[in-house]
């Protein structure tokens, strides 16, 4: 567990705020209070995109959380709009997000750096996370070492060979991945209090709304002035 893991966020409060936006069911303070209880997952994804643009230090666990969440949001939009035309696009989005997620933790070239901050437990040695058979791919060995279920690696292999499950199965896998990321990374590394960051966001939101309101009033006054001045203009019909 590392409560001071370096990253592109301004402070631990900002990281905790994004944690609560991704995982509202685990938050103590209501993360939706800022914007009348609307879904803040897209805000969390946008914040991670800014972090990733600004710095290469964004942990792969955070990036994977954003990727998987983004896929789920697109799936929910497809279902709510009853748009079957987007089925294939959502399917590929899930597949890419899950492939990137698993590769980030079990690929031998990146596994050491990505898994350094993961939480481990003495109870993690079970059948689901153990290496399948002697001599199995090193990916399964890396997965076993970080208690990643073998089925994650199985799905990774399936996807990489173009054998895509249906979107419901991919959605379920994405949700499992988010649960794993919570247990293995967020719960141990994003332990700060989001209060100060949320207060700052509220202040910024209030300033923005005040600015919009002020501009609207100015525009109304200018339009009114033009309407008042127009009849007084002299018109020469000669």
CORTA-V678746 format. One record per residue. N is the residue number from 1. PHI is phi in radians with two decimals (none if undefined). OMEGA is omega in degrees with one decimal (* if undefined). Layout:
BEGIN
n=N phi=PHI omega=OMEGA
n=N phi=PHI omega=OMEGA
END
This chain:
BEGIN
n=1 phi=none omega=-178.5
n=2 phi=-2.40 omega=-176.7
n=3 phi=-1.50 omega=-179.7
n=4 phi=-2.21 omega=-179.7
n=5 phi=-1.11 omega=-178.3
n=6 phi=-1.24 omega=179.0
n=7 phi=-3.02 omega=-176.6
n=8 phi=-1.42 omega=177.9
n=9 phi=-1.20 omega=-176.4
n=10 phi=-1.19 omega=-178.7
n=11 phi=-2.84 omega=-178.6
n=12 phi=-1.15 omega=179.3
n=13 phi=-1.15 omega=179.5
n=14 phi=-1.15 omega=177.5
n=15 phi=-1.08 omega=179.3
n=16 phi=-1.14 omega=178.2
n=17 phi=-1.12 omega=178.4
n=18 phi=-1.14 omega=174.4
n=19 phi=-0.95 omega=-178.1
n=20 phi=-1.21 omega=176.9
n=21 phi=-1.19 omega=177.5
n=22 phi=-1.29 omega=-174.2
n=23 phi=-2.18 omega=-177.4
n=24 phi=-1.07 omega=-179.0
n=25 phi=-1.21 omega=179.7
n=26 phi=-1.76 omega=-175.4
n=27 phi=-1.41 omega=175.7
n=28 phi=-1.50 omega=177.1
n=29 phi=-1.60 omega=-178.4
n=30 phi=-1.07 omega=-177.0
n=31 phi=-1.30 omega=-178.2
n=32 phi=-1.65 omega=-177.2
n=33 phi=-1.06 omega=-175.7
n=34 phi=-1.03 omega=-175.2
n=35 phi=-2.24 omega=173.8
n=36 phi=0.95 omega=172.2
n=37 phi=1.16 omega=176.0
n=38 phi=-1.32 omega=-178.7
n=39 phi=-1.13 omega=-176.5
n=40 phi=-1.76 omega=-178.2
n=41 phi=-1.10 omega=179.0
n=42 phi=-1.15 omega=175.7
n=43 phi=-1.10 omega=179.2
n=44 phi=-1.13 omega=178.6
n=45 phi=-1.09 omega=179.1
n=46 phi=-1.07 omega=179.4
n=47 phi=-1.14 omega=177.9
n=48 phi=-1.13 omega=177.4
n=49 phi=-1.07 omega=176.7
n=50 phi=-1.13 omega=178.5
n=51 phi=-1.01 omega=-177.4
n=52 phi=-1.14 omega=178.4
n=53 phi=-1.18 omega=-175.7
n=54 phi=-1.35 omega=-170.3
n=55 phi=-2.62 omega=175.1
n=56 phi=-1.53 omega=-176.5
n=57 phi=-1.57 omega=178.0
n=58 phi=-1.14 omega=-178.2
n=59 phi=-1.06 omega=-179.3
n=60 phi=-1.11 omega=177.3
n=61 phi=-1.11 omega=179.4
n=62 phi=-1.22 omega=179.3
n=63 phi=-1.10 omega=179.4
n=64 phi=-1.12 omega=176.8
n=65 phi=-1.05 omega=178.9
n=66 phi=-1.15 omega=-179.2
n=67 phi=-1.09 omega=-178.3
n=68 phi=-1.15 omega=178.6
n=69 phi=-1.12 omega=178.9
n=70 phi=-1.06 omega=178.5
n=71 phi=-1.10 omega=179.8
n=72 phi=-1.13 omega=178.2
n=73 phi=-1.07 omega=178.6
n=74 phi=-1.15 omega=176.4
n=75 phi=-1.11 omega=179.9
n=76 phi=-1.08 omega=178.4
n=77 phi=-1.17 omega=178.1
n=78 phi=-1.07 omega=-179.0
n=79 phi=-1.21 omega=-175.9
n=80 phi=-1.18 omega=-180.0
n=81 phi=-1.65 omega=-179.5
n=82 phi=0.90 omega=-175.8
n=83 phi=-1.96 omega=-178.6
n=84 phi=-1.18 omega=-179.2
n=85 phi=-1.12 omega=-178.1
n=86 phi=-1.61 omega=-176.7
n=87 phi=-0.95 omega=-176.1
n=88 phi=-1.12 omega=179.9
n=89 phi=-1.10 omega=178.4
n=90 phi=-1.15 omega=177.9
n=91 phi=-1.04 omega=178.2
n=92 phi=-1.17 omega=179.1
n=93 phi=-1.12 omega=175.0
n=94 phi=-1.03 omega=-175.6
n=95 phi=-1.06 omega=-179.3
n=96 phi=-1.14 omega=-179.4
n=97 phi=-1.09 omega=-178.1
n=98 phi=-1.25 omega=177.3
n=99 phi=-1.06 omega=179.5
n=100 phi=-1.12 omega=179.1
n=101 phi=-1.04 omega=-177.4
n=102 phi=-1.17 omega=-180.0
n=103 phi=-1.02 omega=-177.7
n=104 phi=-1.11 omega=-176.6
n=105 phi=-1.94 omega=-175.3
n=106 phi=-2.04 omega=175.3
n=107 phi=-1.16 omega=-171.9
n=108 phi=-1.09 omega=-177.9
n=109 phi=-1.37 omega=-177.3
n=110 phi=-2.16 omega=-172.2
n=111 phi=-1.04 omega=-175.2
n=112 phi=-1.08 omega=-179.1
n=113 phi=-1.21 omega=-174.9
n=114 phi=-1.28 omega=-173.1
n=115 phi=-1.69 omega=-175.6
n=116 phi=-1.06 omega=-175.1
n=117 phi=-1.73 omega=-178.5
n=118 phi=-1.31 omega=176.5
n=119 phi=-1.41 omega=175.8
n=120 phi=-2.09 omega=-177.8
n=121 phi=-2.48 omega=177.8
n=122 phi=-1.20 omega=-178.3
n=123 phi=-1.62 omega=-172.7
n=124 phi=-1.46 omega=-176.1
n=125 phi=-1.46 omega=178.7
n=126 phi=-2.27 omega=-175.2
n=127 phi=-1.10 omega=-174.8
n=128 phi=-1.19 omega=-174.3
n=129 phi=-1.89 omega=179.6
n=130 phi=-1.45 omega=179.3
n=131 phi=-1.13 omega=-173.2
n=132 phi=-1.03 omega=179.9
n=133 phi=-2.51 omega=179.3
n=134 phi=-1.05 omega=179.1
n=135 phi=1.45 omega=-180.0
n=136 phi=-1.15 omega=-179.4
n=137 phi=-0.89 omega=179.6
n=138 phi=-1.09 omega=177.4
n=139 phi=-1.07 omega=177.7
n=140 phi=-1.19 omega=177.9
n=141 phi=-1.16 omega=176.9
n=142 phi=-1.10 omega=179.6
n=143 phi=-1.11 omega=179.3
n=144 phi=-1.10 omega=-177.6
n=145 phi=-1.14 omega=-178.8
n=146 phi=-1.95 omega=178.0
n=147 phi=1.06 omega=172.7
n=148 phi=-1.54 omega=-177.9
n=149 phi=-1.01 omega=177.9
n=150 phi=-1.01 omega=-177.8
n=151 phi=-1.13 omega=175.0
n=152 phi=-1.14 omega=179.6
n=153 phi=-1.21 omega=177.0
n=154 phi=-1.01 omega=-179.8
n=155 phi=-1.16 omega=177.1
n=156 phi=-1.04 omega=178.5
n=157 phi=-1.13 omega=-179.7
n=158 phi=-1.06 omega=-179.3
n=159 phi=-1.15 omega=-177.5
n=160 phi=-1.13 omega=177.4
n=161 phi=-1.73 omega=174.8
n=162 phi=1.37 omega=179.4
n=163 phi=-1.72 omega=-172.3
n=164 phi=-1.58 omega=173.0
n=165 phi=-1.18 omega=177.0
n=166 phi=-1.22 omega=-171.7
n=167 phi=-1.13 omega=179.3
n=168 phi=-1.15 omega=177.2
n=169 phi=-1.15 omega=178.4
n=170 phi=-1.21 omega=176.1
n=171 phi=-1.09 omega=179.1
n=172 phi=-1.08 omega=178.3
n=173 phi=-1.13 omega=178.5
n=174 phi=-1.11 omega=177.6
n=175 phi=-1.13 omega=175.5
n=176 phi=-1.10 omega=178.0
n=177 phi=-1.09 omega=178.2
n=178 phi=-1.13 omega=176.9
n=179 phi=-1.13 omega=178.5
n=180 phi=-1.10 omega=179.7
n=181 phi=-1.12 omega=177.0
n=182 phi=-1.09 omega=-176.3
n=183 phi=-1.19 omega=-172.8
n=184 phi=-1.66 omega=-178.1
n=185 phi=-2.27 omega=-172.4
n=186 phi=-1.07 omega=-175.4
n=187 phi=-1.09 omega=-177.7
n=188 phi=-1.76 omega=-175.1
n=189 phi=-1.96 omega=177.8
n=190 phi=-1.93 omega=-173.3
n=191 phi=-1.88 omega=-177.1
n=192 phi=-1.33 omega=177.9
n=193 phi=-1.72 omega=-176.3
n=194 phi=-1.38 omega=-170.7
n=195 phi=-0.97 omega=-176.3
n=196 phi=-1.16 omega=179.1
n=197 phi=-1.17 omega=178.2
n=198 phi=-1.13 omega=178.1
n=199 phi=-1.10 omega=178.6
n=200 phi=-1.12 omega=179.3
n=201 phi=-1.10 omega=178.5
n=202 phi=-1.10 omega=179.8
n=203 phi=-1.12 omega=178.7
n=204 phi=-1.10 omega=179.9
n=205 phi=-1.13 omega=179.1
n=206 phi=-1.13 omega=178.5
n=207 phi=-1.09 omega=-179.9
n=208 phi=-1.13 omega=179.6
n=209 phi=-1.12 omega=178.5
n=210 phi=-1.14 omega=178.6
n=211 phi=-1.13 omega=177.6
n=212 phi=-1.11 omega=179.7
n=213 phi=-1.11 omega=179.7
n=214 phi=-1.09 omega=179.2
n=215 phi=-1.13 omega=178.7
n=216 phi=-1.15 omega=178.4
n=217 phi=-1.11 omega=178.9
n=218 phi=-1.05 omega=-179.8
n=219 phi=-1.11 omega=179.2
n=220 phi=-1.12 omega=179.4
n=221 phi=-1.09 omega=-179.3
n=222 phi=-1.14 omega=178.3
n=223 phi=-1.12 omega=179.5
n=224 phi=-1.11 omega=-179.1
n=225 phi=-1.11 omega=179.3
n=226 phi=-1.17 omega=179.1
n=227 phi=-1.16 omega=179.8
n=228 phi=-1.30 omega=-176.5
n=229 phi=-1.30 omega=-172.6
n=230 phi=-1.04 omega=-178.5
n=231 phi=-1.14 omega=-177.6
n=232 phi=-1.39 omega=179.4
n=233 phi=-1.28 omega=-179.4
n=234 phi=-1.32 omega=-179.3
n=235 phi=-2.05 omega=-179.3
n=236 phi=-1.77 omega=179.5
n=237 phi=-1.64 omega=-177.9
n=238 phi=-1.36 omega=*
END
